[in-house]
């Protein structure tokens, strides 16, 4: 569950701050799955939730969108994962809190049980444990599907193995890339270092400065398109979902990233991690005119 608080003025530590509040369904993989379903992709989600009301509510909402939930496991006595975002008045993230102990259930055994082989693309995030990510990369190296991974955060990026072979597309923010590489150089160098460690392609996101796309042939710097910022929650997940949606239809990574950037721009223009009005037509319109919506 995502709980979002937007402070009215500059945050003052050590005291209460007037704020507006909202609650929505969240989680990196869940957000990606919902975006994909709203875009018309055939999608399944494998994850763990608690045996509580939020877990049931999240599952029911995804089922209504047609997401295959046969890979969802409910953990007895556990609390469904929760993310709390405190946003500045301009919509920028001030602090995020993750209460996600239940995700310890995403281990190597869970990966072994996950039914992936009917998929063309598999996406996972570093909310999974290190053993799960290691098992998934090992499985991907001989699998018929392509694998995309999101590093999620600086702390969670440490769960990725040093050997990144098996990853077709690795998504990470600049600070996550720095943590993975152990360097603070230019983003192009960071992306190249991740490719050198085995990822077929690396996408290093730079916020308002755009992103860098790198593979064995070189690196491309993408500027950030003009955008109206209301809430940055879910922007990275939208970038991933739009990219995967186009990759699944046979687009090149370069063409797919254009859709990813367009979906991210659409997402930050409205409150919440996923737009309830998202449709293939809305994404096509955003791609065609390039204007904030």
CORRA-V486296 format. One record per pair of residues at least 6 apart in sequence whose C-alpha atoms are under 8 Angstrom apart, sorted by sequence separation. I is the first residue (numbers start at 0). J is the second residue. D is the distance in whole Angstrom. If there is no record, write none. Layout:
# CORRA-V486296
I&J&D / I&J&D
This chain:
# CORRA-V486296
10&16&7 / 24&30&8 / 35&41&8 / 36&42&6 / 48&54&5 / 62&68&7 / 86&92&5 / 87&93&6 / 115&121&7 / 139&145&7 / 150&156&5 / 177&183&5 / 183&189&8 / 194&200&6 / 204&210&4 / 205&211&8 / 212&218&5 / 213&219&6 / 246&252&7 / 266&272&7 / 285&291&8 / 35&42&7 / 61&68&8 / 85&92&6 / 86&93&5 / 125&132&7 / 139&146&7 / 177&184&8 / 182&189&8 / 194&201&6 / 203&210&6 / 204&211&6 / 211&218&7 / 212&219&5 / 266&273&6 / 285&292&7 / 8&16&8 / 84&92&7 / 85&93&5 / 86&94&7 / 193&201&6 / 202&210&7 / 203&211&5 / 211&219&6 / 212&220&6 / 266&274&6 / 7&16&8 / 8&17&8 / 84&93&8 / 85&94&5 / 150&159&8 / 180&189&7 / 202&211&6 / 203&212&7 / 211&220&5 / 212&221&8 / 245&254&8 / 246&255&6 / 265&274&8 / 6&16&6 / 7&17&6 / 32&42&6 / 58&68&7 / 84&94&6 / 85&95&6 / 191&201&8 / 201&211&8 / 202&212&5 / 210&220&6 / 211&221&6 / 242&252&7 / 245&255&5 / 6&17&6 / 7&18&5 / 32&43&7 / 84&95&4 / 190&201&6 / 201&212&6 / 202&213&7 / 209&220&7 / 210&221&5 / 244&255&8 / 6&18&4 / 7&19&7 / 32&44&7 / 83&95&6 / 84&96&6 / 177&189&7 / 180&192&7 / 190&202&7 / 200&212&7 / 201&213&5 / 209&221&5 / 210&222&7 / 243&255&7 / 5&18&5 / 6&19&6 / 82&95&7 / 83&96&5 / 173&186&7 / 176&189&6 / 180&193&7 / 190&203&6 / 200&213&6 / 201&214&7 / 209&222&4 / 210&223&7 / 242&255&5 / 245&258&7 / 4&18&6 / 5&19&5 / 82&96&6 / 83&97&6 / 176&190&7 / 179&193&8 / 189&203&8 / 200&214&4 / 208&222&6 / 209&223&4 / 241&255&7 / 242&256&5 / 4&19&6 / 5&20&6 / 29&44&7 / 82&97&5 / 199&214&6 / 200&215&8 / 208&223&6 / 209&224&8 / 241&256&7 / 242&257&7 / 4&20&5 / 28&44&8 / 81&97&6 / 82&98&6 / 199&215&7 / 207&223&6 / 242&258&6 / 243&259&8 / 3&20&6 / 4&21&7 / 80&97&8 / 81&98&5 / 82&99&8 / 176&193&8 / 186&203&7 / 206&223&8 / 241&258&5 / 242&259&4 / 265&282&8 / 2&20&7 / 3&21&5 / 80&98&6 / 81&99&6 / 148&166&7 / 238&256&7 / 241&259&4 / 2&21&6 / 3&22&6 / 54&73&8 / 80&99&4 / 146&165&7 / 147&166&6 / 150&169&8 / 156&175&6 / 194&213&7 / 240&259&7 / 241&260&7 / 2&22&5 / 79&99&7 / 80&100&7 / 146&166&5 / 147&167&6 / 148&168&6 / 149&169&6 / 150&170&6 / 151&171&7 / 152&172&8 / 194&214&6 / 238&258&8 / 239&259&6 / 241&261&8 / 262&282&6 / 265&285&7 / 1&22&6 / 2&23&7 / 80&101&6 / 106&127&7 / 110&131&6 / 145&166&7 / 146&167&5 / 147&168&5 / 148&169&5 / 149&170&5 / 150&171&5 / 153&174&6 / 157&178&8 / 190&211&7 / 194&215&7 / 238&259&4 / 241&262&6 / 261&282&7 / 0&22&7 / 1&23&5 / 44&66&7 / 78&100&8 / 79&101&6 / 80&102&7 / 105&127&5 / 106&128&6 / 109&131&7 / 145&167&6 / 146&168&7 / 147&169&6 / 148&170&6 / 149&171&6 / 150&172&8 / 153&175&5 / 156&178&7 / 157&179&7 / 190&212&7 / 191&213&6 / 237&259&6 / 238&260&5 / 240&262&8 / 241&263&8 / 0&23&6 / 1&24&6 / 43&66&5 / 44&67&6 / 45&68&7 / 48&71&7 / 50&73&6 / 78&101&6 / 105&128&6 / 106&129&8 / 107&130&5 / 108&131&8 / 111&134&8 / 121&144&7 / 123&146&8 / 125&148&7 / 147&170&8 / 152&175&6 / 156&179&7 / 190&213&6 / 191&214&7 / 237&260&8 / 238&261&8 / 262&285&8 / 268&291&7 / 0&24&5 / 1&25&5 / 42&66&6 / 43&67&4 / 44&68&6 / 45&69&7 / 46&70&6 / 47&71&6 / 48&72&6 / 49&73&5 / 50&74&6 / 77&101&6 / 102&126&7 / 103&127&7 / 106&130&6 / 107&131&4 / 110&134&7 / 119&143&7 / 120&144&5 / 121&145&6 / 122&146&6 / 123&147&7 / 124&148&5 / 125&149&6 / 140&164&7 / 151&175&8 / 187&211&6 / 191&215&8 / 238&262&6 / 258&282&7 / 261&285&6 / 268&292&6 / 0&25&5 / 1&26&8 / 41&66&7 / 42&67&6 / 43&68&6 / 44&69&8 / 45&70&4 / 46&71&5 / 47&72&5 / 48&73&5 / 49&74&5 / 50&75&5 / 54&79&6 / 102&127&7 / 103&128&7 / 106&131&4 / 107&132&8 / 110&135&6 / 119&144&5 / 120&145&5 / 121&146&5 / 122&147&5 / 123&148&5 / 124&149&5 / 125&150&5 / 126&151&7 / 140&165&5 / 150&175&7 / 153&178&6 / 186&211&7 / 187&212&8 / 237&262&6 / 238&263&5 / 261&286&6 / 0&26&7 / 43&69&8 / 44&70&6 / 45&71&5 / 46&72&6 / 47&73&6 / 48&74&6 / 49&75&6 / 50&76&6 / 51&77&8 / 53&79&6 / 102&128&8 / 105&131&6 / 107&133&8 / 116&142&7 / 118&144&6 / 119&145&6 / 120&146&6 / 121&147&6 / 122&148&6 / 123&149&7 / 124&150&6 / 125&151&6 / 132&158&7 / 133&159&7 / 139&165&5 / 187&213&7 / 191&217&8 / 237&263&5 / 265&291&7 / 37&64&7 / 43&70&8 / 44&71&7 / 45&72&8 / 47&74&7 / 49&76&7 / 50&77&6 / 51&78&6 / 74&101&7 / 107&134&6 / 116&143&7 / 120&147&7 / 122&149&8 / 124&151&6 / 125&152&8 / 132&159&6 / 133&160&6 / 136&163&7 / 138&165&8 / 139&166&7 / 176&203&7 / 191&218&7 / 236&263&8 / 264&291&7 / 265&292&6 / 33&61&7 / 36&64&6 / 49&77&4 / 50&78&7 / 51&79&7 / 107&135&8 / 116&144&7 / 132&160&8 / 136&164&7 / 137&165&7 / 190&218&8 / 235&263&7 / 258&286&7 / 261&289&7 / 264&292&8 / 36&65&7 / 48&77&8 / 49&78&5 / 50&79&8 / 115&144&8 / 126&155&7 / 129&158&4 / 136&165&5 / 169&198&7 / 234&263&5 / 237&266&7 / 257&286&7 / 36&66&7 / 48&78&7 / 49&79&4 / 74&104&8 / 125&155&6 / 128&158&6 / 129&159&6 / 136&166&7 / 163&193&8 / 168&198&7 / 171&201&8 / 173&203&6 / 233&263&8 / 234&264&7 / 33&64&8 / 48&79&5 / 49&80&8 / 125&156&6 / 129&160&7 / 166&197&7 / 167&198&6 / 168&199&6 / 169&200&6 / 170&201&6 / 171&202&6 / 172&203&5 / 173&204&6 / 187&218&6 / 47&79&8 / 48&80&7 / 164&196&7 / 165&197&7 / 166&198&5 / 167&199&5 / 168&200&5 / 169&201&5 / 170&202&5 / 171&203&5 / 172&204&5 / 173&205&6 / 187&219&8 / 234&266&6 / 24&57&6 / 33&66&8 / 125&158&7 / 163&196&6 / 164&197&4 / 165&198&7 / 166&199&6 / 167&200&6 / 168&201&6 / 169&202&6 / 170&203&6 / 171&204&6 / 172&205&6 / 187&220&8 / 233&266&7 / 234&267&6 / 32&66&7 / 125&159&7 / 162&196&6 / 163&197&4 / 164&198&5 / 165&199&8 / 166&200&8 / 168&202&7 / 170&204&8 / 233&267&8 / 161&196&7 / 162&197&6 / 163&198&5 / 164&199&8 / 231&266&8 / 232&267&7 / 224&260&8 / 230&266&8 / 231&267&5 / 237&273&8 / 223&260&8 / 227&264&8 / 230&267&5 / 226&264&6 / 229&267&6 / 230&268&7 / 232&270&8 / 233&271&7 / 234&272&7 / 228&267&5 / 229&268&5 / 230&269&6 / 232&271&6 / 233&272&4 / 224&264&8 / 227&267&7 / 228&268&5 / 229&269&6 / 230&270&5 / 232&272&5 / 233&273&7 / 226&267&8 / 227&268&5 / 228&269&8 / 229&270&6 / 230&271&7 / 231&272&8 / 226&268&7 / 70&113&6 / 70&114&7 / 49&101&7 / 0&53&7 / 48&101&7 / 26&80&8 / 47&101&7 / 48&102&8 / 47&102&6 / 25&81&8 / 26&82&8 / 25&82&7 / 47&104&7 / 47&105&7 / 46&105&7 / 225&289&8 / 226&290&7 / 227&291&6 / 224&289&7 / 225&290&7 / 226&291&5 / 227&292&8 / 225&291&6 / 45&113&7 / 170&239&8 / 10&87&7 / 9&87&7 / 0&79&7 / 2&81&8 / 4&83&8 / 6&85&7 / 8&87&7 / 9&88&7 / 0&80&6 / 1&81&6 / 2&82&6 / 3&83&6 / 4&84&6 / 5&85&6 / 6&86&6 / 7&87&8 / 8&88&6 / 0&81&5 / 1&82&5 / 2&83&5 / 3&84&5 / 4&85&5 / 5&86&5 / 6&87&6 / 7&88&6 / 0&82&6 / 1&83&6 / 2&84&6 / 3&85&6 / 4&86&6 / 5&87&6 / 6&88&6 / 1&84&7 / 3&86&7 / 5&88&6 / 5&90&7 / 28&122&8 / 28&123&7 / 28&124&7 / 27&124&7 / 120&243&8 / 27&151&8 / 120&247&7 / 119&247&7 / 90&228&6 / 89&228&7 / 90&229&5 / 91&230&7 / 92&231&7 / 89&229&7 / 90&230&5 / 91&231&6 / 92&232&8 / 90&231&6 / 86&230&8 / 84&232&8 / 30&233&7 / 34&237&7 / 40&244&7 / 31&236&6 / 35&240&6 / 27&233&8 / 30&236&6 / 31&237&7 / 34&240&6 / 35&241&7 / 38&244&8 / 30&237&8 / 34&241&8 / 28&236&8 / 31&239&7 / 32&240&8 / 27&236&6 / 31&240&5 / 35&244&6 / 34&273&7 / 38&277&7 / 39&278&8 / 33&273&7 / 37&277&6 / 38&278&5 / 39&279&7 / 37&278&6 / 38&279&5 / 30&272&7 / 37&279&8 / 30&273&7 / 34&277&8 / 25&272&7 / 23&271&7 / 24&272&8 / 23&272&8
